[in-house]
Amino acid sequence: MEIWLQNLLFGALVGGVYGLAAVGLALVFGVLRMLNVSHGELIMLGGYATFWAFSLWGVDPFASLLITGPLLFGVGVVLYQALFGRLVRIEEEVKVQLSILIGFGLALVLHALAIFAWTADERAVTTAYAGRVVPLGPLVVPLTRLGGLGVAFATLGGLHLFLHRTDLGRAIRATAEDWEAASLMGVPVRRVYRTAFALGSALAGVAGALVTVSDAISPAIGLGWTLKALIVVVLAGLGSIFGTFVAGILLGMAESAAAFAFGGVFREVVGLVLFLVILIVRPQGLFGRSG
Amino acid sequence: MKRTGAVVAGVALLALPLVVREAAVVNWTFLVLLSIALAQSWNLLGGFGGQVNLGLAAFFGIGALLTRVLWLGGVPVLAALAAGCSGSVLAGLLVGAPSLRLRGPYFAIGTLAMAEILRLVVGTTLPEVSALPSRVIATYHLLPRYYLILLVAAAATLAAWWLSRARFGLGLVAVREDELVAESVGVDAFRHKLLAFLLSAGFAGAAGGVFGYYHPSFYPQFAFSPVWTFDSVLMGFLGGIGTVWGPVVGAAFFVTVREILALGLAEVHVLVFGLLFILVVLLLPGGLVEIGRSLRRWALARATPKQHPADLAGGT
């Protein structure tokens, strides 16, 4: 029993980062109606930024969020201007498909560039508090993962406040709701698109930093993270930040449970099963707006 | 004229391994044909139906693995191929039936998820390299492999030709252009997309099966690598998707350029072609075939100056 609880707890902690990764993807999809399948590569870039900040200057991985976030925001602006921004005028169905294709090409390019720049080796940061655990009754909580969950939650809280309390945030939500109406009300839709894309990219940077705190990174991790984020988005449905966060935690727990019950291989299989079941039973997602 | 060209090319390809005795040439042609089969398989659904399959590698891999395991287990190779092909179609049904009912990105996500998860599962459960045993190596001949892949590539191209003129294919193109309008004139969008997808998965499985029968030794995981998907999409876009000859031109061009550049490192290859791919998607959605068409139109317009160019531009 205890070992089950321990596994589920561990899964939930990992899942918090899935949730954060998925919110960035969902933000871009919800506002621009583009699916950036190179989101995982942006997480990988954020991870390397954290790794180098730690190795070269000894910056604590949690503090490096203040570097990786803005850095990836900038990367997002560049990618939007060079690639994704060129698709905004295209009719919706075609736009989704083209954005997927461009993201797919970009994912492979970034993967190859990362191998050139930093080799295919795995890298990890080892902080002074790396192995520490916090006791919780009969269970133990790894400190870095607890911190990761906390930071993910705080970041999403900040995002929520930004989207609900600032003019730019309201403009982003209005554009997601109905860009034509928003544009008629004087919302600068293109600037909103660029900001939303860069914000999604910055969230990937933060997620990358959190990944690096607890796990080794390599240029190849991107596709796996994109997949997790995509499955969480489908699981949660669009429209709720905290719904996405909860769905991430659920996926983390489901993975842990499946791996523990049936063997490590099933950690990955459970995501596909959940994805297919959701499509059949509730295509709008667990927390999505219906229709 | 196109038909004559196709017949000439077919006869040349049939005669090639009998006339040219050099294994390197035959092997190279084998690779081109394998690429044509894969690019054409993606084109059947992606080009004519407008659905982005990001997991072609899954169906290629299933075909390769099933065929190889059964064949090495003693099943006649054609039966093993049929089994590999059916396995791919079944996997296509599993992921396509729920995801193609919905519009939006669900199909792309589902196929990507299936390919990546299969790659990881195969990588952990079958970590050993799959090499042909010496008794098989002793009797290994290139010819049957060559003719099998020629058959698959020709059949896939024939399927694209059929789609370009049959009622079913026109329905599929209508769904690609506007699903709602297509439904309103009586085209069952889901059925069209699903059948085209199963056809595509079947051809990818057959190509994989021949690969499993052909390759002396590879890691089972390699057959599920996303590079198979990427190359297929790239070749399709280079040549021009939604056409019969685009993927053929694209595959020949791609394999040739790859050989000329002699890109030893896999990363250089991905970098060069990844950038090229993004450029083609952004700037040249019609591919090489479209360039050819524009050039012909331009030449035609020059040759007949009396005609107003706008009349020609409206064509095709």
Contacts between the chains, C-beta under 8 A, distances in Angstrom:
chain1	res1	chain2	res2	distance
A	29	B	105	7.7
A	35	B	105	4.6
A	35	B	108	7.2
A	35	B	109	7.8
A	37	B	54	7.2
A	37	B	108	7.7
A	37	B	112	7.1
A	83	B	278	6.7
A	83	B	282	7.0
A	86	B	282	5.9
A	93	B	50	7.7
A	93	B	103	6.8
A	93	B	179	7.3
A	94	B	50	7.8
A	96	B	104	6.2
A	96	B	105	5.4
A	97	B	50	6.7
A	97	B	51	7.9
A	97	B	52	4.9
A	97	B	108	7.6
A	98	B	281	6.3
A	100	B	52	5.2
A	100	B	54	7.0
A	100	B	105	6.3
A	100	B	108	5.0
A	101	B	52	6.3
A	101	B	233	6.9
A	101	B	237	7.8
A	101	B	277	7.9
A	101	B	281	5.1
A	102	B	278	5.7
A	102	B	281	5.7
A	102	B	282	7.0
A	104	B	54	6.2
A	104	B	230	6.9
A	104	B	233	7.3
A	105	B	230	7.7
A	105	B	234	8.0
A	105	B	274	5.0
A	105	B	275	7.7
A	105	B	277	4.3
A	105	B	278	4.3
A	105	B	281	6.9
A	106	B	274	7.5
A	106	B	278	6.4
A	108	B	226	7.6
A	108	B	230	5.8
A	108	B	270	5.0
A	108	B	274	4.4
A	109	B	270	7.2
A	109	B	271	6.1
A	109	B	274	3.9
A	109	B	275	6.0
A	109	B	278	7.3
A	111	B	270	7.2
A	112	B	267	4.3
A	112	B	268	7.6
A	112	B	270	4.4
A	112	B	271	4.2
A	112	B	274	6.7
A	113	B	271	6.8
A	115	B	267	4.9
A	116	B	267	6.3
A	116	B	271	7.6
A	223	B	116	6.0
A	223	B	226	6.7
A	224	B	116	7.0
A	226	B	112	7.9
A	227	B	112	6.6
A	227	B	113	5.7
A	227	B	116	5.4
A	227	B	117	7.8
A	230	B	109	4.8
A	230	B	112	7.3
A	230	B	113	7.1
A	231	B	109	7.7
A	231	B	113	6.6
A	234	B	106	7.1
A	234	B	109	6.4
A	264	B	124	7.0
A	265	B	120	7.7
A	265	B	121	5.3
A	265	B	124	5.2
A	265	B	125	6.3
A	268	B	116	7.9
A	268	B	117	4.9
A	268	B	120	4.8
A	268	B	121	6.5
A	269	B	117	6.0
A	269	B	121	6.5
A	271	B	113	6.7
A	271	B	117	6.9
A	272	B	113	5.0
A	272	B	114	6.2
A	272	B	117	4.9
A	275	B	109	7.2
A	275	B	110	6.5
A	275	B	113	5.8
A	276	B	94	7.4
A	276	B	95	7.0
A	276	B	98	5.5
A	276	B	99	7.8
A	276	B	110	7.2
A	279	B	98	4.1
A	279	B	99	5.7
A	279	B	101	7.7
A	279	B	102	6.7
A	279	B	106	6.2
A	279	B	110	7.3
A	280	B	98	4.9
A	283	B	102	5.5
A	283	B	106	7.5
